[in-house]
């Protein structure tokens, strides 16, 4: 027997949440692996259809989960979503991350070539940006397949050490980690700290030359 209900308490990073059937009833646990459409990412409040089974602890689990009326859901906006679209956080999600990250990477590489910043720092930035791209790609794949994720602290550390242009590009390329407010706050903090360190390095180099 199949049911319809809406996702609740959905944690996109961990890939699980709960569903309560329409009309009431016991809610069931939902894991990303239970979705038939592996290429699509559900969101909190999404309407789904599903079957149920009980696990070894007699808890309800949703199986054979499908997103219901996905085309209609994309085309309609609720009053709440219309209100959210006007918030600054919503606009931040639509930053041209790929273009910004690529521009930053090329600019910093040029600064290293012109010796405005130490050449080794430019090499570190380019290398760690490639590492960041790989880590984000692996984490995105793990999220879709329900596998073990890359710790957020690791992603932030790579950004802090200089890989933030690659991380910025990866967020745009893979549509990953750009909607989580807490992650974005920490990410942009790593960008500011790294840029401040680069400024100090460039200032010291300029002072020694002159």
FISE-271449 format. One line per 8 residues: number of its first residue (from 1); their letters; for each residue x, y, z of N, C-alpha, C, O. Coordinates in steps of 0.2 Angstrom, whole numbers, plus 5000, padded with zeros to 4 digits. Each point is the difference from the previous one (the first is absolute). Layout:
NUM> A> X Y Z X Y Z X Y Z X Y Z; ... $
This chain:
1> XXXXXXXX> 5004 4994 5000 4996 5006 5000 5004 5006 5000 5005 5001 5004; 4994 5004 4992 5004 5006 5000 4996 5006 5003 4994 5000 5000; 5010 5005 5003 4997 5005 5003 5003 5007 4997 5005 5000 4996; 4992 5005 5006 5002 5007 4998 5001 5004 5006 4996 4999 5005; 5009 5005 4995 5002 5004 5006 5005 5005 4998 5002 5000 4995; 5000 5004 5010 5005 5005 4999 5006 4999 5005 4999 4998 5005; 5007 5004 4992 5006 4999 5004 5000 5005 5005 4998 5006 4999; 5005 4992 5007 5000 5004 5006 5007 4999 5003 5003 4994 4999 $
9> XXXXXXXX> 5000 5011 5004 5007 5000 5003 5005 4997 4995 5004 4996 5002; 4996 5006 4992 5004 4997 4995 5007 5003 5001 5001 5006 4999; 5004 4990 5002 5007 5002 5000 5004 4998 4994 5002 4995 4999; 4999 5010 4996 5002 4999 4994 5008 4998 5000 5002 4996 4996; 5001 5006 5009 5008 4999 5001 5000 4992 5002 5005 4997 4997; 4991 5001 5007 5000 4993 5002 4996 4995 4996 5001 4994 5000; 4994 5009 4996 4996 4996 4996 4995 4996 5003 4998 4994 4998; 4998 5009 5007 4995 4996 5003 4995 5005 5003 5002 5006 5002 $
17> XXXXXXXX> 4992 4992 5000 4995 5004 5003 4994 4995 5002 5001 4994 5001; 4993 5009 4999 4994 4996 5002 4994 5002 4995 5000 5006 4997; 4995 4990 5003 4994 5002 4996 4994 4998 5004 5000 4994 5003; 4995 5010 4997 4994 4999 5003 4994 4999 4995 5000 5004 4996; 4997 4991 5004 4995 4999 4994 4994 5005 5000 4998 5002 5006; 5000 5000 4988 4994 5004 5000 4994 4997 5004 4999 4995 4999; 4998 5009 5005 4994 4998 5003 5002 4998 5007 4996 4998 5004; 5011 5002 4998 5002 4998 5007 5002 4992 5000 4999 4997 4995 $
25> XXXXXXXX> 5004 5002 5010 5003 4993 5001 5007 5000 5003 5003 5006 5001; 5000 4988 4999 5007 5000 5003 5005 5002 4995 4999 4998 4994; 5006 5006 5008 5005 5002 4995 5005 4995 4999 5001 4996 5004; 5002 5004 4990 5005 4995 4998 5007 5004 4999 5000 5005 4998; 5005 4991 5003 5007 5002 4999 5001 5000 4992 4998 4995 4997; 5005 5010 5000 5002 5000 4993 5007 5001 4999 5003 5005 5003; 5001 4991 4993 5007 5001 4999 5000 5001 4992 4996 4998 4996; 5010 5006 5002 5001 5001 4993 5000 4994 4996 4998 5000 4994 $
33> XXXXXXXX> 5005 4995 5009 5000 4993 4996 4994 4997 4998 4999 4996 4995; 4995 5006 5009 4994 4998 4998 4996 5003 4994 4995 4997 4998; 5008 5008 5000 4997 5004 4994 5001 4996 4993 5006 4998 4999; 4989 5001 4997 5001 4997 4994 5004 5004 4995 5004 4998 4996; 4994 5009 5005 5004 5005 4995 5006 5002 5003 5000 5005 5004; 5006 4992 4995 5006 5001 5004 5003 5007 4997 5004 5003 5004; 4994 4999 4990 5003 5006 4998 4997 5007 5003 5002 5005 4999; 4992 4994 5004 4997 5006 5003 5001 5000 5008 5000 4995 5003 $
41> XXXXXXXX> 5001 5012 4999 5000 5001 5007 4994 5002 5003 4997 5005 4998; 5000 4992 5007 4994 5002 5003 5001 5006 5005 5006 5002 5001; 4989 5002 5001 5001 5005 5004 4994 5000 5005 4995 4996 5000; 5007 5007 5006 4995 5000 5005 4993 5003 4998 4999 5005 4997; 4996 4991 5005 4993 5002 4998 4998 4997 4993 4994 5001 4998; 5010 4995 4999 4999 4997 4993 4994 4995 5001 5000 4996 5005; 4996 5003 4990 4995 4995 5000 5003 4994 4997 5002 5000 4994; 4997 4994 5009 5003 4994 4998 4994 4995 5000 4996 5000 5004 $
49> XXXXXXXX> 5005 4994 4992 4997 4994 5001 5004 4995 5002 5006 5000 4998; 4992 4995 5006 5005 4995 5003 4996 4994 5002 4994 5000 5002; 5010 4995 4999 4997 4994 5004 5004 4999 5007 5004 5004 5001; 4993 4992 5003 5003 5000 5007 5002 4993 5001 4997 4995 4998; 5008 5004 5006 5002 4994 5003 5003 5001 5007 5002 5006 5002; 4998 4989 5003 5003 5001 5006 5007 4997 5001 5001 4994 4997; 5003 5009 5006 5007 4998 5001 5000 4995 5006 4995 4998 5003; 5011 5000 4999 5001 4995 5005 4998 5002 5007 4999 4997 5005 $
57> XXXXXXXX> 5000 5010 4996 4998 5003 5006 4993 5002 5000 4997 5004 5004; 4999 4993 4990 4993 5002 5000 4998 5007 4998 4995 5002 5002; 5010 5002 4995 4999 5007 4998 4998 5000 4993 5003 4996 4996; 4993 5009 5002 4998 5000 4993 5005 5004 4996 5003 5005 5002; 4999 4992 4992 5004 5003 4995 4997 5000 4993 4996 4996 4998; 5005 5010 4999 4997 5001 4994 5004 4996 4994 5006 5001 5001; 4991 4996 4995 5004 4997 4994 4997 5002 4994 4994 5002 4999; 5009 4996 4995 4998 5002 4993 4997 5007 5000 4995 5001 4998 $
65> XXXXXXXX> 5009 5004 5005 4998 5007 5000 5000 5003 4993 5005 5000 4997; 4990 5004 5002 5000 5004 4993 4997 5007 5002 4996 5001 5004; 5008 5004 4993 4997 5007 5000 4994 5000 4996 4999 4998 4995; 4996 5005 5009 4993 5001 4996 4999 5007 4998 5001 5005 5003; 4997 4995 4990 4998 5007 4997 5006 5005 5001 4999 5005 5002; 5007 4992 4996 5006 5004 5000 4999 5006 4995 5003 5006 5002; 4994 4993 4992 5000 5006 4995 4995 5005 5003 5002 5006 5000; 4993 4992 5003 4995 5005 5003 5004 5004 5006 4999 5006 5001 $
73> XXXXXXXX> 5004 4990 5003 5004 5003 5006 5005 5005 4998 5001 5005 5003; 5002 4994 4991 5005 5005 4998 4997 5006 4997 5002 5006 5000; 4992 4993 4997 4996 5006 4997 4997 5004 5005 4998 5006 4998; 5000 4992 5008 4996 5004 5004 5004 5003 5006 5005 4996 5002; 4993 5009 5000 5004 5003 5006 4995 5002 5005 4994 5002 4999; 5007 4995 5008 4996 5002 5005 5001 5007 5003 5005 5003 4998; 4990 5000 5005 5002 5006 5003 5006 5001 5004 5004 5004 5000; 4998 4990 5004 5006 5000 5004 5006 5000 4995 5005 5004 5002 $
81> XXXXXXXX> 4995 4992 4993 5006 5000 4995 5000 5007 4997 5006 5002 4998; 4989 5001 5000 5000 5007 4997 5003 5005 5005 5004 5004 4998; 4995 4995 5008 5003 5004 5005 5007 4999 5001 5004 5005 5001; 4998 4989 4999 5007 4998 5000 5004 5002 4994 5006 5002 5001; 4991 4999 4993 5004 5002 4994 5002 5007 5001 5005 5002 4996; 4992 5002 5008 5002 5007 5001 5005 5001 5005 5003 5006 5001; 4999 4989 5002 5005 5000 5006 5007 5001 4997 5001 4997 4995; 5004 5006 5008 5007 5000 4998 5003 4993 4999 5004 4999 4996 $
89> XXXXXXXX> 4994 4996 5009 5003 4994 4999 4998 4996 4994 5004 4996 4997; 4990 5006 5001 4998 4997 4993 5004 5002 4995 5002 4996 4995; 4999 5011 5004 5004 5002 4995 5007 4998 5000 5004 4999 4995; 4999 4999 5011 5007 4998 5001 5001 4993 4997 5005 4998 4998; 4989 4998 5002 5001 4994 4997 5001 5000 4992 5002 4995 4997; 4996 5011 5000 5000 5000 4993 5006 5004 4998 5001 5003 4994; 5004 4998 5010 5007 5003 4998 5003 4996 4994 4999 4994 5000; 5004 5010 4996 5003 4996 4994 5007 4997 5003 5005 5002 4998 $
97> XXXXXXXX> 4994 4993 5006 5006 4997 5003 5005 4997 4996 5006 5001 5001; 4992 4996 4993 5005 4997 4995 5005 5006 4998 5006 5000 5000; 4990 5005 4997 5004 5006 4998 5004 5004 5005 5006 5001 4999; 4991 4999 5007 5004 5004 5005 5006 4996 5002 5006 5002 5001; 4993 4991 5000 5006 4996 5002 5005 5000 4995 5006 5000 5001; 4992 4999 4992 5005 5000 4995 5004 5006 4999 5006 5000 5000; 4990 5006 5001 5004 5006 5000 5005 5001 5005 5005 5003 4999; 4993 4995 5008 5004 5001 5005 5006 4995 4999 5006 5003 5002 $
105> XXXXXXXX> 4993 4991 4996 5006 4996 4999 5005 5003 4995 5006 5000 5001; 4991 5002 4993 5005 5003 4995 5003 5006 5002 5006 5002 4999; 4990 5002 5005 5003 5007 5003 5006 4998 5005 5005 5003 4999; 4994 4993 5005 5005 4998 5005 5006 4997 4997 5006 5001 5002; 4993 4994 4993 5005 4997 4996 5005 5006 4997 5006 4999 4999; 4990 5006 4998 5004 5005 4996 5004 5004 5005 5005 5003 4999; 4992 4998 5007 5003 5004 5006 5007 4996 5002 5005 5004 5001; 4994 4990 4999 5006 4996 5001 5006 5001 4995 5006 5000 5001 $
113> XXXXXXXX> 4991 4999 4992 5005 5001 4995 5003 5007 5000 5006 5000 4998; 4990 5005 5003 5003 5007 5001 5004 5001 5006 5003 5006 5001; 4997 4989 5003 5004 5001 5007 4997 5005 5004 5003 5003 5005; 4990 4998 4995 4997 5005 5004 4998 4996 5007 5000 5003 5005; 5000 4991 4994 4999 4995 5006 5006 4995 4999 5002 4999 4994; 5000 4997 5011 5005 4995 5000 4998 4995 4995 4994 4998 5000; 5010 5000 4995 4998 4995 4995 4998 4993 5003 4995 4997 4997; 5008 5002 5009 4998 4993 5003 4992 5000 5002 4997 4995 5000 $
121> XXXXXXXX> 5001 5011 5002 4993 5001 5003 4995 4999 4994 4995 4997 5000; 5007 5006 4994 4996 4999 4994 5000 4993 4998 4994 4997 4998; 5011 4999 5002 5000 4993 4999 4996 4996 5005 4997 4995 4998; 5003 5007 5008 4996 4996 5005 4993 5002 4999 4996 4995 5000; 5002 5011 4998 4993 5001 4998 4997 4996 4994 4995 4997 5001; 5009 5003 4994 4998 4996 4994 5000 4992 5002 4995 4997 4998; 5010 5001 5005 5000 4993 5002 4994 4998 5005 4996 4995 4999; 5003 5009 5006 4994 4999 5005 4993 5001 4997 4995 4997 5002 $
129> XXXXXXXX> 5005 5007 4993 4994 5001 4996 4998 4994 4996 4994 4998 5000; 5011 4998 4997 4998 4994 4997 4998 4995 5005 4996 4996 4999; 5007 5004 5007 4998 4995 5005 4993 5002 5003 4996 4995 5001; 5003 5011 4999 4993 5002 5002 4995 4997 4995 4994 4998 5002; 5007 5003 4992 4995 4998 4995 4999 4992 5000 4995 4998 5000; 5011 4999 5002 4999 4992 5000 4996 4999 5006 4996 4995 5000; 5005 5008 5006 4997 4998 5006 4992 5002 5000 4996 4996 5002; 5003 5009 4995 4993 5002 4999 4996 4995 4996 4994 4998 5001 $
137> XXXXXXXX> 5010 5000 4993 4997 4995 4996 4998 4994 5003 4995 4996 4999; 5010 5001 5005 4999 4994 5004 4995 5000 5005 4996 4996 5001; 5004 5010 5002 4995 5001 5006 4993 5000 4997 4995 4998 5002; 5004 5006 4992 4993 5000 4996 4998 4993 4998 4994 4998 5001; 5011 4998 4997 4998 4993 4998 4998 4996 5006 4996 4996 4999; 5008 5005 5006 4998 4996 5006 4994 5002 5003 4996 4995 5002; 5002 5011 4998 4993 5002 5002 4995 4997 4996 4994 4998 5002; 5007 5002 4991 4994 4997 4996 5000 4992 5001 4994 4997 4999 $
145> XXXXXXXX> 5011 5000 5003 5000 4993 5000 5000 4997 5007 5000 4994 5002; 4999 5011 5003 4999 4998 5007 5007 4997 5003 4999 4996 5005; 5006 5006 4993 5007 4998 5002 5003 5004 5005 4997 5006 5002; 5008 4993 5001 5003 5004 5005 5003 5006 4997 5003 5000 4995; 4995 5006 5009 5002 5007 4997 5006 5002 5002 5003 4998 5005; 5000 5007 4991 5006 5004 5002 4998 5005 5006 4995 5004 4999; 5009 4996 5006 4998 5004 5006 5000 5008 4998 5005 5001 4996; 4991 5003 5006 5000 5007 4998 5006 5003 5002 5002 5005 4997 $
153> XXXXXXXX> 5001 4993 5009 5006 5003 5002 5006 4999 4995 5004 5005 5000; 4996 4990 4997 5005 4998 4995 4999 5005 4994 5005 5003 4998; 4989 4998 5000 4999 5005 4994 5002 5007 5002 5002 5003 4996; 4996 4999 5010 5002 5006 5003 5007 5001 5000 5003 5006 4999; 5001 4989 5004 5007 5000 5000 5003 5001 4994 5005 5004 4999; 4993 4993 4996 5003 5001 4993 4999 5007 4997 5004 5003 4997; 4990 4999 5005 4998 5007 4998 5005 5005 5003 5003 5005 4997; 4998 4994 5010 5004 5005 5004 5007 5000 4998 5003 5005 5000 $
161> XXXXXXXX> 4999 4989 4998 5008 5000 4997 5001 5002 4993 5005 5001 4998; 4989 5001 4999 5001 5003 4993 4996 4997 4995 5000 5002 4994; 4996 4993 5007 4996 4997 4995 4993 5002 4999 4996 4997 4997; 5003 5009 5006 4993 5003 5000 4998 5002 4992 4994 4999 4999; 5010 5003 4997 4998 5001 4993 4997 4994 4997 4995 5000 4996; 5008 4994 5005 4998 4994 4997 4994 4998 5004 4995 4997 4997; 5004 5004 5009 4994 4998 5004 4994 5004 4998 4995 4998 4999; 5006 5009 4999 4995 5004 4998 4998 4997 4993 4994 5000 4999 $
169> XXXXXXXX> 5010 4998 4997 4998 4998 4993 4996 4993 5001 4995 4999 4996; 5008 4997 5009 4997 4994 5001 4992 5000 5002 4996 4997 4998; 5003 5008 5006 4993 5002 5003 4996 5001 4994 4994 4998 5000; 5008 5006 4995 4996 5001 4994 4999 4995 4996 4995 4998 4997; 5011 4998 5001 5000 4995 4996 4995 4994 5002 4997 4997 4996; 5004 5001 5010 4997 4994 5003 4993 5002 5004 4997 4996 5002; 5002 5011 4998 4994 5002 5004 5000 4997 5007 4995 4996 5002; 5011 5005 5001 5001 4996 5007 5002 5005 5005 5004 5004 4999 $
177> XXXXXXXX> 4993 4995 5007 5002 5004 5006 4998 5008 4999 5002 5004 5005; 4995 4998 4990 4999 5007 4999 4993 5002 5003 4999 5006 5001; 4997 4990 5002 4994 5001 5003 5000 5000 5007 4996 5003 5004; 5009 4994 4999 5001 4999 5007 5003 5007 5003 5006 5001 4999; 4990 5002 5005 5002 5007 5002 5006 4999 5005 5005 5004 4999; 4995 4992 5006 5005 4999 5004 5007 4998 4997 5005 5003 5002; 4994 4993 4993 5006 4998 4996 5003 5007 4996 5006 5001 5000; 4989 5002 4997 5003 5006 4996 5003 5006 5005 5005 5003 4998 $
185> XXXXXXXX> 4992 4997 5008 5003 5005 5004 5007 4998 5002 5005 5004 5000; 4996 4990 5001 5007 4997 5002 5005 5001 4994 5005 5002 5000; 4992 4996 4994 5004 5000 4994 5002 5007 4998 5006 5001 4999; 4990 5004 5001 5002 5007 4999 5005 5003 5005 5004 5005 4999; 4995 4992 5007 5005 5002 5005 5007 4998 4999 5005 5003 5001; 4995 4991 4996 5007 4997 4998 5003 5004 4994 5006 5001 5000; 4989 5002 4996 5003 5004 4994 5002 5006 5003 5006 5003 4998; 4991 5001 5006 5002 5006 5003 5007 4999 5004 5005 5004 4999 $
193> XXXXXXXX> 4996 4991 5005 5006 4999 5003 5006 4998 4996 5005 5003 5000; 4994 4993 4994 5005 4999 4996 5002 5006 4996 5006 5001 4999; 4989 5003 4999 5001 5006 4996 5004 5005 5005 5005 5004 4997; 4994 4996 5009 5003 5005 5005 5007 4998 5000 5005 5004 5001; 4997 4989 5000 5007 4998 5000 5003 5001 4994 5006 5002 5000; 4991 4997 4994 5003 5002 4993 5002 5008 5000 5005 5001 4998; 4991 5003 5005 5001 5007 5000 5006 5001 5004 5004 5005 4998; 4997 4992 5008 5006 5001 5004 5006 4998 4997 5005 5003 5000 $
201> XXXXXXXX> 4995 4991 4996 5005 4998 4997 5002 5004 4994 5006 5002 4999; 4989 5001 4998 5002 5005 4994 5003 5006 5003 5004 5003 4997; 4993 5000 5008 5002 5006 5003 5007 4999 5003 5004 5005 4999; 4998 4990 5004 5007 4999 5002 5005 4999 4994 5005 5003 5001; 4993 4994 4994 5004 4999 4994 5001 5007 4997 5006 5001 4998; 4989 5003 5001 5000 5007 4997 5005 5004 5005 5004 5004 4997; 4995 4996 5009 5005 5004 5005 5007 4998 4999 5004 5004 5000; 4997 4989 4999 5007 4998 5000 5003 5003 4993 5006 5001 5000 $
209> XX> 4990 4999 4995 5003 5002 4993 5001 5007 5000 5005 5002 4997; 4991 5002 5007 5001 5007 5000 5004 5003 5006 5001 5006 5001 $
